[in-house]
Amino acid sequence: MSDEFFARDSRQPGHFWADNEVLDIYGPLLGAHGFAVYMALTRNATNGTGECKLSTSKLAAQLGMSKGGVFNALGLLVKLNLAKRIHAGDPAIRQSTFWPT
């Protein structure tokens, strides 16, 4: 296992995926909600940059989760170095940019 973890971005239109390590190594630490949020970040990441610019409200709506649950999962992803918070965005809309790493 390497010290760095990168999400590949060689997706074809209509497809997304993650390395097996996300589930095999981090799955037990993430739990179902953390894994779902990681996959949503990966799915919504921009090709080329890997940035995901979605509010917690939009992520929560996509996953049928509470905003608080998404927020907690994002914090865990950052703590485990599976995602990186790039900037805080406008606090009025609470949108951050995350990059699955």
VENHUFEN-V727272 format. One record per backbone hydrogen bond with DSSP energy under -1.0 kcal/mol. CO is the residue of the C=O (numbers start at 1). NH is the residue of the N-H. E is the energy in kcal/mol with one decimal. If there is no record, write none. Layout:
co=CO nh=NH e=E
co=CO nh=NH e=E
//
This chain:
co=12 nh=15 e=-1.9
co=19 nh=22 e=-1.5
co=20 nh=24 e=-3.0
co=21 nh=25 e=-2.2
co=21 nh=26 e=-1.6
co=26 nh=30 e=-2.8
co=27 nh=31 e=-2.7
co=30 nh=34 e=-1.2
co=31 nh=35 e=-2.3
co=32 nh=36 e=-2.3
co=33 nh=37 e=-2.4
co=34 nh=38 e=-2.3
co=35 nh=39 e=-2.5
co=36 nh=40 e=-2.3
co=37 nh=41 e=-2.5
co=38 nh=42 e=-2.5
co=39 nh=43 e=-2.7
co=40 nh=44 e=-2.1
co=46 nh=50 e=-3.0
co=51 nh=46 e=-2.8
co=52 nh=98 e=-2.1
co=55 nh=59 e=-2.3
co=56 nh=60 e=-2.7
co=57 nh=61 e=-2.2
co=58 nh=62 e=-2.3
co=59 nh=63 e=-1.8
co=60 nh=64 e=-1.4
co=60 nh=65 e=-2.0
co=66 nh=70 e=-1.9
co=67 nh=71 e=-2.7
co=68 nh=72 e=-2.6
co=69 nh=73 e=-2.2
co=70 nh=74 e=-2.7
co=71 nh=75 e=-2.1
co=72 nh=76 e=-1.9
co=73 nh=77 e=-2.5
co=74 nh=78 e=-2.3
co=75 nh=79 e=-2.4
co=76 nh=80 e=-2.3
co=77 nh=82 e=-2.9
co=77 nh=83 e=-1.2
co=78 nh=81 e=-1.5
co=82 nh=101 e=-1.4
co=84 nh=99 e=-1.8
co=87 nh=97 e=-1.4
co=90 nh=93 e=-1.3
co=90 nh=94 e=-1.3
co=97 nh=86 e=-2.8
co=98 nh=52 e=-2.2
co=99 nh=84 e=-1.4
//
